[in-house]
Amino acid sequence: MGNTFGKLFQIHTYGESHGPALGVVIDGCPAGLTIDEAFIQSELDRRKPGQSKITTQRKEADEFEIVSGVFEGKTTGTPISIIIRNKDQKSKDYSHIADKFRPSHADYTFHTKYGVRDYRGGGRSSARETVARVAAGAIAKLLLKHYGVSCQAYVSQVGSLQLQKNYTELNLATAEENIVRCPDSATASAMIELIDETRKNRDTIGGIVTGVIQGVPAGLGEPVFDKLHAELGKAMLSINAVKGFEYGSGFEGVKMKGSEHNDAFYTENDHVKTKTNYSGGIQGGISNGEDIYFNVAFKPVATIMQDQESINEAGETVVVSGKGRHDPCVVPRAVPIVEAMSALVIADYLLISRSNRLN
């Protein structure tokens, strides 16, 4: 339980931060899909640690191996298993918190739930776990490319420093041209400076990743409990450190009147479109063919290089000292994770849509 995501395009992930390896089994991927291994590696490279001065300095190549489900470069329709081996664990960095509960971590809750926990880097609760999601998401992206669907994300806010442009005003491809993954060079420079200053002060800072899914056909999603935006929300809220999700007009929409917020329909070249897109591409839980866009809020990383008061397993007051290698701000490396989870949701719903009608 809790390690499986999706219904028809389903993934099951495994592994811990400081264990020998992490991996994913993908079930339900259609046969005949060409697997571009260079693309999968490039996606993992975008997420891997040690990329720049504003990310953790843990050094992992995150090289993957496909051990089943692919033959002569194409999927066979059987489960695809991918493994990524850990190379740069420094478990001794965590021996000092073997019996201590770090503030705002999953230490206490894991201990309460299971009665035992892997304290080395947080074990299964570590964001290192997301490497398996990105590997699976790369396969999902290859499937979506077949249908003309793209999933892109970028950093739109760090702390109180916010990008003052809508995604429609930006060239999202330029997000990869800087280490913070913001598609506006001036804002990116300010964000990098803020993160680096925070790191030098032995602290952390949060931010927002904006996601954009384009090319989604109308009709994806279910009308009640499995609404498309509900599944996207679940996917994003399952990512480590995420504290909020909004799509379309989101919380800003409450400031508008219905006459302002309604998306009027019209036809263009026999295609149904809307004049505005405050709905964020989803109405009644079902895609309407417009762009799906959303924001994902990430809290400041809980591990800070400062002493903090807490308790241990015996309930005694202790001081927890921050050690190890950690991101001062998670959002630059979260961009490919947000994209991966988006792709997994849309791939799943595309396959489900094929079973909704006779034609």
Secondary structure, DSSP 8 states (H G I E B T S, - for coil): --SEE-SSSEEEEEE-TTSSEEEEEEE---TT-B--HHHHHHHHHHH-S-SSTTS--------EEEEESEETTEE-SS-EEEEEE-----GGGGGGGTTEE-TTSSHHHHHHHHS----GGGGGGSGGGHHHHHHHHHHHHHHHHHTT-EEEEEEEEETTEE--S-GGGS-GGGGGGSTT--SSHHHHHHHHHHHHHHHHTT----EEEEEEEES--TT-S-SSTT-HHHHHHHHHHTSTTEEEEEETTGGGGGGS-HHHH---EEEETTEEEES--TTTTEETTEE-SS-EEEEEEE---S--SSEEEEEETTS-EEEEE--S---S-SHHHHHHHHHHHHHHHHHHHHHHHTTS---
